[in-house]
């Protein structure tokens, strides 16, 4: 549903793409800082710490790729319309 709305309106797609990229970069910062804060998490174990950090990295990468893809398609549609 959201992608259909963005597909029809490239002017609305650019802010959404930037939000996805910013959230992805924020998640990378959280994942990088995870070893510093992981001892404060009550005894979840090393396997769960590694899982959480890897999950954050993976989610960040997916959000950044999705943001870049949406931005590229919006730019292509906008330049095509001109």
Beta strands, then each sheet from edge to edge (+ up, - down):
end
